Amino acid sequence: MGRTEPVPSMAEIIRQRRRSGFVGRGGERAAFRENFAWSPRDERHRFLFHVHGDAGVGKTFLVRELEQVAQECGAHTAYLDEAVGSVPEAMDAVVAQLGRQGHRFKELERLLVTHRERRHEAEAASVATLEPEPEGPTTASMLVARAGIAGIGLVPGAGPLAQILDAHQLAEGTDRLRAGLSARLRSQDDVQLVLSPESVLTPVLLRELTDAAATVPWLVLFFDTYERTGPFLDDWLRDVMTGDRYGAGLPGNVVVVTAGQRPFDTSRWGGLADFVTDLPLAPFTESEARGLLAGRGVVAEPVVAEVLRLTGGLPVLVSTLAESRPADPDDIGDPSATAVERFLKWEPDPVRRATALACALPRRLDVDVFRATVDCGEQEAAGLFAWLRGLPFVSDRGDSVQYHDVVRAPMLRLQRRHSPRGWAQRHARLAETFERWRTEAGAPLAADELWGDPEWRALRLAESYHLLCAQPRTALPRVLRDAVDACNWGDTPAQRWAQVLAEAGADTDAPALATWGRDLLAALAAGGVVDALGLLLGRAGLDVPGQAVARAVRGSALRDSGEYRRALAELDQALALDPSLARAHRSRGMTHGESGDHTAALRDLDRAHELDPDDARTLSIRGEYHRILGHHEEAISDLDRAVALAPARDFAWASRGATYNSLGQYEKALADLGRALELNPGYAWALARRARVWRSLGEPERQLADLDRAVGLKPESAWMACERGDALRGAGRHEEAVTDYDRALALDEGYASAYASRGVSQWRLLRPDEALADLDLALELNPDYPWALCQRATLHLQLGAHERALADADRAVELRPDDAWTRTCRGRALTALRRFAEARRDLDRALEVDPRYAGALGLRGEVLFELGLHRESIADFERFVGLGPTPGTDNSDLARLVDLVNDFRSRRTSEDDASLVPLLSRDVEILDRSGAAAPGVSEAGPRTGPSPAPSE
């Protein structure tokens, strides 16, 4: 018995039949096929084909045909259309389709999953900067401000923001924006994924796409409906094809095909014309249309003439009419019939005719929506849906189908005009269906989580469309109020709400809806959600609670852009309208915190907590602000409660761990930071904070291990590089430390802390000129930088410039009068000038602040001896030695004690003097063990500078 040849799938048979009926476009297909005969290095090879023409002209049919041509030439392909709404969604589609062809995108798939999760967690308003940044905006951030904050839709320097703020203000806003989302997201990588997903995802895509391209002759990427996807894809696509923004760009054996209604944009791509083939499409010629009709068996001249008249050669309409194969001229007898009636007249089954009309009502159809639209049995529904998705004017999009606009629009007009009441009733039933599904989807969610859930939001949007179609006048206020909430989740949801108003306006012939949709889309394009909310506040007739929410959302958006004054004004107005609006109090508190006024921030957060005592976000932010202000007990209390309410919130665990570290409770700090890292293993900020705990516990290997991981997770972070440099410096590995500081400064050339820290290592490497130059640069960038002032003061002392040392130390004490380290720094300068009584006062104050500060104890022992107070001196030395070589011990203080040993030995004439010798001999032993007797710059004291907030 002979072997039975395998039967192709139904989908494959449908594709083959459709291809066999494809007519026309011979020149376009030939040019595309010929392109694969030329090497990418050949000047005749083109990397981009742009198909364009009016709706219904056959662009999608041609693109699908070109996809088949590419596959016949050995290419692996990916096809995208308006189903994708962003660059990350486009990447997701490419990965999925190429994955089905055997390619792996392991790292990109992981990042895309993280992007989807974090995007849905983030509120439109970012969390305020949670650490004060006294250095002001860095040079790098000034560049960022000029380049624009694309992730939130603002373009400083080109938009309305630039008309209000100068470059310095813009830079401050950009500096703080980096930390703004941190308190709501899990890591700085997550913040980047939300603010600028392309910058994180694209290099990974290009790397893994290059690996895929190495295994096949060609990769071809098709971007259909480019008039809809181009606004967010065009810049990105141009960059990956022509620029070096993301690295090497697309592999040379990748061909890109775009298809849309608009011609090729020569103003943007014009310089690349030699690498592009332009494929303009016009309606079929009469010859091409007749060929298509003949291929479908439609040859009777009266029928052909009528089809040509009705369609104007538009391929989608010619194909639709040809599909029913009308053979009798009487079938097209009524010349006044609409095009839609003629499409369906040749379908003899009345059930199918009614189904095709009814299914034009939803914007998209899946099986569930089909069943809700068509009143029929389960078995009949399956057959009808299969028939429907095979129609030529229906685009199959995997799990759903969508009518071509050219066909759907007249179908909608026909139904609306034929039966206005029936039209309203059918849309009302669909609205009720989507409302029921939305309620089911929202059942497990808290009230404040609904809008963050993409499924709930999509169902709400579909419900809104059908409500607007059923009752335009009564539904409009509700949908406009929804637009306020959509703005809270960023530009993309807001654009979808504006678009649904525009579409409902066109489909119902309701000018008020169409105007709202058009104006909101224009406002979003001009100034993002800030302008859109301004329009809603001015014209939507919102009630008082709605106005309060709109102003609160607008204030948060302004805060995100660094416009703190305007943000506070909006939030003040929101609270004047509704004093009990907790979200407005929280947002105003975050605005105060981001602008550096943490005391005012706490007042607002206190009120937000009173109004909503179980909001973990408010408690987490308030706890972090308490930590920043040194209110450790209050911080622990808030963060305990936040952890209890939201145990999966890594932000609260990390902040509490950092607080425990400040309290010296290192085991608890390790436990909390460890938990944060269990929840989020890629949490770079938690790793850096845990490294500080390891430093306090004297475990440099673990400290460096955590910092190595943190730098690996955040190679673009100057702060992380500087943290590791400090650890290397503390371990005496100064050359490696300088390398990290160099890297930090390459990332951020205005990073004062990196200059100051590099200066310390330069001095350790016996490069005093370079050391002084670096410290001078740090203080030029930030004159009010106490750590750098004290480091330069110590260096001046080593170089014999005692008066300069005292000037720096005076300024440091002025900035931090209650800091033990700055007082000790000035005490050292006064001691060098032999002003011992003044030095003693500073050292007394230092030890009041920190009785166990070894550096102050050792230095005061020396000062007391110089003042002739030998027994008091002995007491300080005894306490000093009792502390051992702690991290707080200053090498320069210990080195001076070596000199005192010899001095005391030569002056052993009195009993008191003689009693010092055994003690100081013990000090010498400590110095010998620690190796700290060499001259150097102080390692003690806090280093100020920009550091990310806990949810980096």
C-alpha positions, 0 to 999 in steps of 0.5 A: 500500500502506497504511503499517503501524502500528509494533508496540509493544515486548514490554515495552510490550505487557505493561505495557498488558495489566497496566494493562487488568486493573488493578481497584480503588483508584479513589479513590486514582487519582482523587485523584492525577490531580486533583492535577495539575489544581492549580497548586503555589501552589493550597492544594489541591495536595499535594506528597507522597502516602504509600501504605501497607499490609501486604505483598502489599496491592498497593502496588507495583501501585498505585504503578506505576499512579500512575506511568502516571497521572503520565506521562499528565499530562505528568510525567517520572518516576523509580521507586526501591525497595529496590534502592537502599541509600543516598542516593547510590544513590537519586540515581544511580537518579533521574539514570539514569531522568530521563536516559533521558527527556532530562535531563542531570545532568552535574555530579552524574553526575561526582560520583556516579562519584567517590563510588563510587570513593572509597567503595570505596577508603576503609577503615572506619578513617580516617587520623589527623590528619596535622598537629598542631593546637595551637589545639585544637577550634574553635567551628565544630567544637564545633557539628559535634560537637553536630550529630553525625558522621552520615557514620560513624553516630555521633551525639554528644550522643545516643548512647553516645559522649556518655556518655563524652566531654564536649563538648570531647573530642567537638569534638577528635575532630570536628576531627581526623576532618576530616583522619582519612580524608585519608591514604587518600583523594585530596582533602577533597572525597573525604573529604566524599563518604565521610563526608557524601555528602549534603552534597556531592551534594544541592545539585548534585542540587537545582540540576540537578533545578531545571533539569530541572523547568523544561522539563516540567510536572511531575516525580514521584519514586516511592519504593517499599518505603519500609519498607526505604529510609525509614531512610536516605532519610526525613531527607534527603527531608524536608530537600530537601522542607521545609528549607533545609539544602541550599539552595532545596529541590525545585522546586515542580512536583515531586511525591513518592510514598512507599510502604511498610508503615508509616503516615505518621510524623506525629511527623516530618512531622506539621507538614506534614500540609496538604501530604500525602495519606495513602493507606492500602491494605487488602486488596481488598474482595470486590467488588474481588477478584471484579472482578479475577477476572472480568477474568481470566475466573475467574467460576465461583463455587466457584473464586472462593470458594476464591480468596477464602478462600485469599487473604483479598483480598490483591491479590498472591495474588488476582492470582497465582491469577487469572493461571492462570485456573482454570475447574474447581472440581476444580482446587482440590479439596484443602483442605489444600494450601498456598497455594503448591501452589495457586499452582502447581497451575494451571500445568500445565507441570511444568517451569515449576512446578519452575522457579518453586519452584527460583527462590525459593531465591536472594534475587535472580535474574539470567540467570546465577543462573537458569542456575545454579539451573535445570538446562536447556539454553541455549535453554530457559533463555531462554524459562523466564526470560522466562516467570518474570519475567512472573509477577505475584509477580516484580518486574522490577528491570532486570538482575534479578528478585525474588520478592515476600516473601509468595509466596517465604516459603511456597515456601521453607517448602514445599521445606524441609519436603518435602525437607530433604536436597534443600533443603540440597543445592540451597543447597550447589550455589548456594553453590559457584557463588557461591564460584567466581564470587567466586574469579574476581572476586578473582583480579586483586586483592591479598588486602587489596583483596578486601573493598574490591571491591563485586562480590567482597563481593556474591558473598561475601554471596550465598555466605554466605546459601546456606551458612547455608541449607544448613548453618546450624550449621557455616556460622555461625562463618564468617559471623560472622567475615566480619561482622568484616571487613564492619565494617571497611568501615563500617555499610552492609556490616555491616548487609548481613551482619546482614540476611543472618543474619536472612533465613537464620534466617527462611528456614531456621527456624533461631532461632540465625541469626535471633537473631544477625541481630536482635541485630547489627542492633540493635547497629548501630542503637544504636552502629554497628560499635563495638557490633556488634564488641563483640557479636561479641567477646562471643558469637561464639566467635572464634578468637584471630586473629579476636579480634585482627582484631575488636579492631583494627577496633574500635580503628580505629572508635573512633579515627575517633570521637575516642575515642583512649583507648578506641581505644588500649586496643582496639589494645593488646588486639589486639596482645596477642592477635597481636603480628604483626598489622601492621594493628593496629600501623598503626592504633595508630600513626595513633591516636597521630598523631591525638592529637598524639604523632607520636613514639609513632606512628612507633614503631608504624609502624616495627613495621608496616613491619617486618611488612609492608615493601611496604605503601604506605599504612604508608610514606606515613603514616610519611613524612608523620609524619616530615615533620611532625616535621621528619625530612626525610631519613626522610620522603623515603626513605619517600615514595620507596618509597611512590611506587615501590610505588603510583605512582597514590597521589597522597597520597605524591606530595603529601606528598613535594612538601611535604617538598621545599618544606621543604628548599628544593628547589623544582623537585622540590617542583613536580614532585611536586605537579604529579604529584599534581595530574595524578593528581587535578586536584581535589586542593585540598591539593596546590594550596595546597602548590604555592602555597607553593612559588610564594611561595618562588620569588617568583611571586605570580601563580602562587601566587594562581592556585593558591589561587584554584583551591583555594578554588574546589574547597573553598569551605567550607574556612576554611584555604583562604580563610586561605591565599589571604588570606595570599597577598594580604597578601604581595602588599600587597592587604590589603583583599582579604586582609581579605575572605578572612579575614572569609570564613574566620571566617564558616566557622569563627568559632574560627579563631585563625590567621584572626584573627591574619592579619587583624590583620596586614592591619588594621595595614597598613591603618593600623587599629591598634585593629582589628589589636590586637583581632584579635591579642588574639582569636587569643591568647585562642583559642590562648595558645600561638600563637608566630606571633600572639605575635610579631605582637602583639609587633611591633605593641606595638613600633610603638605604643611598648609595649616591655615588652608587646612583650617579654612576648609575645616571651618567651612565643614563645621559650619555646614555640619556643626554637630558632626563628630568627624567635622569637629575632629577634622578642625581639631586636627587643624587647630592642633597643627597650629598649636591652638590646643585649647580651641582644639580641645573644645572641638574634640570635646564636642565630637566626643559628646556626639560620638563617645566611641569615635576613636579618631577624636579620642586619640587626638584629644589624648595628644592635645591634653598631653600638650596642655599638660593634662597628663592624667586626662591624656592617659584616660583618653589613650586608654579608651582609645586603645580599648577600642582597638583598630576600629574603622573609625580610627584615623591613620594620621592620628595613630601616626602622630602617636608614634611621634608622641611615644618617642617624645614621652620616652625622652621626657620620663622625668616625672611619675606621670610622664613615666606612667605613659610609657607602657600605655603608649608602647601598647599603642605602638604595637597596635600601629605595628599590627594595623600598618596604619603608621604611614602618612595618609588622608582620613578615611572616616566620615560620610561621603555625600553625593547622589545615590539612588533611592531604595527602590532604585 
